[in-house]
Amino acid sequence: MKTGNKTVKKADLPQKTCAVCGRPFSWRKKWEKVWEEVRYCSDKCKNERKKSGTA
């Protein structure tokens, strides 16, 4: 993630915990505009949530 002309170290990126598997995952460039809405670490976890019928 870049702020201005400075590069942020990978260890300094924001993290969240996956709502399905409970593992931590880091910010990704593709999530830049929707980071507040991201709840799952992967498509697999997103699909598992749909199968189980929970939030």
C-alpha positions as CSV (number, residue, x, y, z in Angstrom):
1,M,0.0,0.0,0.0
2,K,1.3,3.4,-0.9
3,T,0.7,6.7,0.9
4,G,1.9,9.5,-1.3
5,N,5.4,8.5,-2.4
6,K,6.1,6.2,0.5
7,T,5.7,2.4,0.4
8,V,4.2,0.8,3.5
9,K,5.9,-2.4,4.7
10,K,3.8,-5.6,4.5
11,A,3.9,-6.0,8.2
12,D,2.3,-2.5,8.6
13,L,-0.7,-3.2,6.4
14,P,-4.1,-3.3,8.1
15,Q,-5.4,-6.8,9.1
16,K,-8.8,-8.4,9.7
17,T,-9.9,-11.8,10.9
18,C,-11.9,-13.9,8.5
19,A,-15.6,-14.4,9.7
20,V,-15.5,-18.1,8.6
21,C,-12.1,-19.6,9.4
22,G,-10.9,-17.1,12.0
23,R,-7.5,-16.6,10.3
24,P,-6.0,-13.1,10.0
25,F,-5.6,-11.7,6.5
26,S,-4.0,-8.5,5.3
27,W,-5.1,-5.6,3.1
28,R,-4.8,-6.1,-0.6
29,K,-4.7,-3.5,-3.4
30,K,-7.8,-5.0,-5.1
31,W,-9.7,-4.3,-1.8
32,E,-8.5,-0.7,-1.6
33,K,-12.0,0.9,-2.2
34,V,-14.1,-1.7,-0.3
35,W,-11.8,-2.6,2.6
36,E,-14.5,-1.8,5.2
37,E,-16.9,-4.3,3.5
38,V,-14.4,-7.2,3.2
39,R,-15.2,-10.0,5.7
40,Y,-13.7,-13.2,4.2
41,C,-10.1,-14.1,3.4
42,S,-10.9,-16.0,0.3
43,D,-13.6,-17.1,-2.1
44,K,-13.5,-20.5,-0.5
45,C,-14.5,-19.0,2.9
46,K,-17.1,-16.8,1.2
47,N,-18.7,-19.9,-0.4
48,E,-18.5,-21.9,2.9
49,R,-20.6,-19.2,4.5
50,K,-23.2,-19.5,1.8
51,K,-23.3,-23.3,2.2
52,S,-23.8,-23.1,6.0
53,G,-26.4,-20.3,5.7
54,T,-24.9,-18.1,8.4
55,A,-24.2,-14.3,8.2
